[in-house]
Amino acid sequence: MSGLQSSISTSSSLGQMYHQTHGSYTSPQWSGVVSVGDLSQWQVEAIRKLLQLFTLPRDWDSYGSPPPSEVAIMAAVRLILRIDLEYFLSPLVVPVAGGGVQLEWRHGSREIEIEIDDDGSAGYLKSQHGKLIEEEEIYLADPARIRALLTWLIA
Amino acid sequence: MPEPIDDVSIGDDERLLHRVRPNDVVVDAATGQRRPSSATFKSKSNIISVDLASLTTPEKALANYPRHMLVEIDVGTVRSIGCKVVRDPLLPDNPAHALVYGSRPDGGMTRSQAREIVSHCKWVPAGDVR
């Protein structure tokens, strides 16, 4: 982990860094580069976790699911890249059966889950004290909406 | 897809077992306790698989997946949030296998149903948080 952190501070691309620190990484699905030059630490950490999803095998959930799709993972990466909050919480990154990805943030009693399907479509759930507040579909390329959603978490 | 029919031969007190990856555990904001992520009970293309506890054991449920953990939830709770439970034995290996349908048109759970279920799950000792 310390090697990973030092790589992040010196590497210009998370994709390259990922290859350097994970010698066994041979995903046939993705070999791109994500520039991390201007990113906050929480974003770098989130993207690192997302790229690790490429290493999940089929049946990762023990119920026969395919791994998260490239479309879903990269939609999540783009979402993280669009968030212009310098100091924020790195989300928990969880695969969803059927090829999706879920990002989860929690702060105090507030929680937000953003679920991205294998086709890149997305929805979110907002809860407080364990009670549902809102559940809707969301367009990930709408930075104002995403910002409003996430700043609710820390308001 | 045809409307699934809730199997009334499965009692409300039956417990449903579901495997969870250790990486997919979160700390609940309301209780401070560790629980599965709601993603564990979501699926784009699959209905959620479970085992009927009365027809198996935690050890059998984890037999081929020693790194996974196990949670349980009772059928009455699952039904109370609008889900249906249907037997789906996988013979000869797993006669306890069943499916949980949510209220989405494709049979999957809504986000709130998945979230509700994980908030009621209990860890099963054989697959307890390690």
Interface residues (C-beta under 8 A of the other chain):
Chain A: W60 D61 S62 Y63 G64 S65 L92 V94 P95 V96 A97 G98 G99 G100 Q102 E104 R106 H107 G108 S109 R110 E111 E113 E115 D117 D118 G123 Y124 L125 S127 Q128 H129 G130 K131 L132 E135
Chain B: R19 R21 N23 D24 V26 V27 D28 A29 A30 T31 S37 S38 A39 T40 K42 S43 K44 S45 N46 S49 N64 Y65 H68 T110 R111 S112 R115 E116 S119
